[in-house]
Amino acid sequence: MDLYVTVAQLKAHLRIDSDSEDLLLAQYIESAQEEAETRMRRPICSATDTDAVASTPENIPASIKQFILVTAGDFYMARENRQEKGYTLYYEHLLDRWVRYDK
């Protein structure tokens, strides 16, 4: 799966200097992308699927990339503490305009 937010972008967001968790961060980005596609009920990016939001990674809206970034960041920040919900809520509606309600 292509990552629409880079590991370097997520590391900058989380202020991580080490490369030791790059594989974990990539996994969180992939999971966040899957969450975005599930919520939107459509693919983020596809050159062939006309239902996709964007036809190229360069055309992915900033709000979708931001959702991926903060969701992956929340996955990382809550990785050890499963007792408390650590999700921030300010980005909950970043995907609203891209949701396909007819699917």
Secondary structure, DSSP 8 states (H G I E B T S, - for coil): ---SS-HHHHHHHHT---STTHHHHHHHHHHHHHHHHHHHTS-SB-SS-TTSSBSSGGGS-HHHHHHHHHHHHHHHHTSS--SS-----TTTTTTGGG--TT-
